[in-house]
Amino acid sequence: MPKFNVAIMSVVSPRSFAYCTGAGLSGLAFGIGLQKYAPDIDFEIYEAATQLSEIGAGVGIQQRTWTIMQAMGIEEDLLKITEHGEDCSYPIVQRKSDQAEGVEVHRIQNMERNYSFHRAELQKVYLAKLRPRQVHVGKRLASYTQPEDGTGPIELQFEDGTTATCDFLFGCDGVRSRVRAVMYSQLAERAEAAGNAEEAAELRALIPPLFSGGVVHRCLIRKETLPAEAVGHPAFNHPGIVLYGGKNMHLITYPISSGRILNVGAGISFPGKEGVPYQGPWTRPVGREEIVKYFEGWEPDVQEVLKYVDGGILWAIHVTGKLPTYIDGQVALVGDAAHAMMHHLGSGSGQCYEDAWMLAQFLGHANITKENASVALRVYDEIRRPFAQRVADLSIRAAELHHFNGPELAWLTPELSATGTAMTDEQLKGIGEGTERIRAWRDHSSLIEENAAAMRRMDEALAAAA
Ligand SMILES: Cc1cc2nc3c(=O)[nH]c(=O)nc-3n(C[C@H](O)[C@H](O)[C@H](O)COP(=O)(O)OP(=O)(O)OC[C@H]3O[C@@H](n4cnc5c(N)ncnc54)[C@H](O)[C@@H]3O)c2cc1C
């Protein structure tokens, strides 16, 4: 039974919180977390889209993140929509493929399990866990106003002209976050008012997402549509990830939807374009020809996969700049709004879940009240911001390794790379081992221990604030 039974957005209860914006992976996971850890906190999710639908493609969840799924009680439901049961620690096969005859660079034998999902199926499971009345669709946040003295409710203004109030606002609204835009405008205004024009300019520069310099074409191949000769082809039969890499490009494949679908991602980087505004829509449908032309001359397995790609969706990958804070008063940024990162490490959503899990547990702390909940936000920022920003940096390094880039391979042109003889065995080994090392933190860290330390830090901070 909830401690209080309060009206939607009401502030009558000292433990009434409202929570807002974005029913993406972060928003839904945070809602599930609040239901579990803070059942006496009221929350509402406001989602801009009129209908909740994920653009279909694969998303991986690694063992570290799986800990959260277990703790939140959704493991069983998720196991029903992935083929991977207990044994899902398949090696990642890394190849150099931008040459007539490809070579295996490395087999990443880490024991990290990787659970692969179709995003739409994942979202369906999360939604089923939330009580439907808590997700309001068609509610695009335009702005918010929070009282300067930190007392009293925040007013939310939606684009449809309606308003609502809440005690705390969590911006789970993705890389183009409106909450971040409002927060950083307000921080900049305050810096200006204090005479710090340079700081104000730096804060404003963090509002828009930044083009990462890379795009990815995300495609799905339904195995039932494959002719018999393709079904038996090795390119379609590795149970885990195959990473076909080359200069400035890669093709990644892994099965999703219990093995019925092969997820294919074709990533291209455009060196020198990092941070340069991207021209054109950030996502758009692409035809097969547009994808295939990048991979001319690549090894036969890549051609085999591409033969059955029937177009896909292009994503221009945008990231969030390195923010100096995730919080302002009673408002916090969560997930991609705080730290959208490159996709090469497959850690973006993991970091979203880590935010959501920590915040839900902090807000569910027995000693939290509406009056001291800002302490939870402060500790969240103190722990999660440096961590997520480090993972974002590792994701940039992973992109370099996948695309045979980075300072050590600046000399390698696409033409040289295509000869297949420009790199020594030692250099190839260096790329493979580097790729393995960069993933090792997930495998060799314990989220359970980190979580226990975070809870201890929260106890200390609450005691100090008492
Ligand atoms: C191509 C690609 C591949 C990826 N692959 C992986 C992977 O394999 N593994 C992995 O862990 N991560 C991966 N990621 C990252 C992962 O998808 C993201 O980190 C994650 O989806 C972010 O979730 P989110 O809920 O924070 O944001 P989003 O999913 O963007 O959700 C934000 C929500 O907020 C809503 N919204 C936006 N503005 C407003 C507003 N003003 N008011 C109200 N609602 C609003 C949106 O409609 C949306 O529903 C990938 C990302 C990309 C782009």
The ligand as a MOL file (V3000), in Angstrom:
LIG
                    3D

  0  0  0     0  0            999 V3000
M  V30 BEGIN CTAB
M  V30 COUNTS 53 58 0 0 0
M  V30 BEGIN ATOM
M  V30 1 C 22.0160 3.9110 -33.6710 0
M  V30 2 C 22.0540 3.6710 -32.2140 0
M  V30 3 C 22.3820 2.4090 -31.7250 0
M  V30 4 C 22.4240 2.1680 -30.3520 0
M  V30 5 N 22.7250 0.9140 -29.8930 0
M  V30 6 C 22.7880 0.6860 -28.5670 0
M  V30 7 C 23.1010 -0.6120 -28.0300 0
M  V30 8 O 23.2900 -1.5790 -28.7440 0
M  V30 9 N 23.1750 -0.7540 -26.6770 0
M  V30 10 C 22.9460 0.2850 -25.8440 0
M  V30 11 O 23.0340 0.1010 -24.6230 0
M  V30 12 N 22.6160 1.5120 -26.3140 0
M  V30 13 C 22.5330 1.7410 -27.6350 0
M  V30 14 N 22.2060 2.9720 -28.1200 0
M  V30 15 C 21.9060 4.0400 -27.1700 0
M  V30 16 C 20.5010 3.9400 -26.6240 0
M  V30 17 O 19.6100 3.7110 -27.6710 0
M  V30 18 C 20.1540 5.2420 -25.9140 0
M  V30 19 O 21.1500 5.5130 -24.9520 0
M  V30 20 C 18.7960 5.1610 -25.2250 0
M  V30 21 O 17.7820 4.7420 -26.1090 0
M  V30 22 C 18.4280 6.5210 -24.6750 0
M  V30 23 O 17.2220 6.4250 -23.9910 0
M  V30 24 P 16.5280 7.7090 -23.4190 0
M  V30 25 O 15.2430 7.2260 -22.8540 0
M  V30 26 O 17.4560 8.4670 -22.5360 0
M  V30 27 O 16.2650 8.6510 -24.6690 0
M  V30 28 P 15.2840 8.3730 -25.9000 0
M  V30 29 O 15.2200 6.9350 -26.2120 0
M  V30 30 O 15.6870 9.3170 -26.9570 0
M  V30 31 O 13.8560 8.7660 -25.3350 0
M  V30 32 C 13.5040 10.0950 -25.1010 0
M  V30 33 C 11.9990 10.1940 -25.0400 0
M  V30 34 O 11.6400 11.5250 -24.6970 0
M  V30 35 C 10.6010 11.9760 -25.5320 0
M  V30 36 N 10.7080 13.4370 -25.6210 0
M  V30 37 C 11.6100 14.1550 -26.3270 0
M  V30 38 N 11.4030 15.4710 -26.1440 0
M  V30 39 C 10.3500 15.5940 -25.2890 0
M  V30 40 C 9.6650 16.7060 -24.7250 0
M  V30 41 N 10.0090 17.9840 -24.9980 0
M  V30 42 N 8.6330 16.4640 -23.8860 0
M  V30 43 C 8.2570 15.1810 -23.5830 0
M  V30 44 N 8.8750 14.0880 -24.1110 0
M  V30 45 C 9.9090 14.2920 -24.9390 0
M  V30 46 C 10.8850 11.2740 -26.8780 0
M  V30 47 O 9.7190 11.2120 -27.6640 0
M  V30 48 C 11.3500 9.9060 -26.4080 0
M  V30 49 O 10.3000 9.0110 -26.2120 0
M  V30 50 C 22.1440 3.2290 -29.4760 0
M  V30 51 C 21.7920 4.4870 -29.9570 0
M  V30 52 C 21.7510 4.7110 -31.3280 0
M  V30 53 C 21.3530 6.0720 -31.8460 0
M  V30 END ATOM
M  V30 BEGIN BOND
M  V30 1 1 1 2
M  V30 2 1 2 3
M  V30 3 2 2 52
M  V30 4 2 3 4
M  V30 5 1 4 5
M  V30 6 1 4 50
M  V30 7 2 5 6
M  V30 8 1 6 7
M  V30 9 1 6 13
M  V30 10 2 7 8
M  V30 11 1 7 9
M  V30 12 1 9 10
M  V30 13 2 10 11
M  V30 14 1 10 12
M  V30 15 2 12 13
M  V30 16 1 13 14
M  V30 17 1 14 15
M  V30 18 1 14 50
M  V30 19 1 15 16
M  V30 20 1 16 17
M  V30 21 1 16 18
M  V30 22 1 18 19
M  V30 23 1 18 20
M  V30 24 1 20 21
M  V30 25 1 20 22
M  V30 26 1 22 23
M  V30 27 1 23 24
M  V30 28 2 24 25
M  V30 29 1 24 26
M  V30 30 1 24 27
M  V30 31 1 27 28
M  V30 32 2 28 29
M  V30 33 1 28 30
M  V30 34 1 28 31
M  V30 35 1 31 32
M  V30 36 1 32 33
M  V30 37 1 33 34
M  V30 38 1 33 48
M  V30 39 1 34 35
M  V30 40 1 35 36
M  V30 41 1 35 46
M  V30 42 1 36 37
M  V30 43 1 36 45
M  V30 44 2 37 38
M  V30 45 1 38 39
M  V30 46 1 39 40
M  V30 47 2 39 45
M  V30 48 1 40 41
M  V30 49 2 40 42
M  V30 50 1 42 43
M  V30 51 2 43 44
M  V30 52 1 44 45
M  V30 53 1 46 47
M  V30 54 1 46 48
M  V30 55 1 48 49
M  V30 56 2 50 51
M  V30 57 1 51 52
M  V30 58 1 52 53
M  V30 END BOND
M  V30 END CTAB
M  END
